[in-house]
Amino acid sequence: MAQSIQMKDFMSVNPVILSTETSLYDAIHVMLEHKITGATVLDDEKNLLGVISEVDLLRAVEHISYYNEGDGKVGDYMTTDVEY
């Protein structure tokens, strides 16, 4: 008999939460520290604004390095088209 797969079996009970103002380098540090590949981005009222993934961060660092733009913010590079 096949077992059903439920989202709750894969969800984090205490997700890592970042703000749009978190620097990209701080986000990288937090994600490495927690050994995760993505983090939730919320506003001050705990509304979902998006997610930032390791792919988003790699693209952002590449963009910043290429254009010599310094440190970016999570809000500038996060994925905002999130279904929940």
C-alpha positions in Angstrom: 0.0 0.0 0.0 1.4 3.4 -1.0 1.9 6.0 1.7 0.6 9.5 1.1 3.1 12.4 1.2 2.1 15.3 3.3 3.6 18.7 3.3 3.8 18.8 7.1 6.3 16.0 6.9 8.7 18.4 5.1 7.9 21.8 6.6 10.1 23.5 9.2 8.3 24.1 12.4 10.5 27.2 13.2 11.4 28.7 9.8 14.2 31.2 9.5 12.7 34.6 8.9 14.4 37.6 7.3 13.3 41.1 6.5 13.6 43.0 3.2 16.3 45.1 4.8 18.5 42.2 5.7 21.8 42.5 3.8 22.5 39.7 1.3 25.7 38.8 3.1 23.9 38.5 6.4 21.2 36.3 4.7 24.0 34.0 3.3 25.6 33.8 6.7 22.2 32.9 8.4 21.4 30.3 5.8 24.8 28.7 6.0 24.6 28.7 9.8 21.2 27.0 9.8 22.1 24.7 6.8 19.1 25.7 4.8 18.6 26.6 1.2 15.9 29.2 1.6 14.3 31.6 4.1 10.9 33.3 4.5 10.7 37.1 4.1 8.1 38.8 6.3 7.2 42.4 7.1 6.9 43.8 10.6 3.3 42.6 10.8 4.4 39.0 9.9 2.8 39.2 6.4 4.5 37.0 3.8 6.4 39.2 1.3 8.4 36.5 -0.4 11.3 34.0 0.0 15.0 34.2 -0.6 16.7 31.0 -1.9 20.3 30.1 -2.4 19.7 30.5 -6.2 18.4 34.0 -5.6 21.5 34.8 -3.5 23.9 33.4 -6.1 22.2 35.5 -8.8 22.3 38.6 -6.6 26.0 38.1 -5.7 26.9 37.6 -9.3 24.9 40.8 -10.3 26.5 42.9 -7.5 30.0 41.6 -8.3 29.6 42.3 -12.0 28.2 45.8 -11.6 30.4 46.6 -8.5 27.3 47.7 -6.6 28.4 46.8 -3.0 26.0 45.1 -0.6 22.4 44.5 -1.7 19.3 43.8 0.4 17.1 40.7 0.5 14.1 42.8 -0.7 15.9 43.6 -3.9 16.5 40.0 -4.9 13.9 37.8 -3.2 11.2 35.9 -5.0 7.9 37.6 -4.5 5.6 35.3 -6.5 4.9 32.8 -3.8 1.9 30.5 -3.6 0.7 29.6 -0.1 
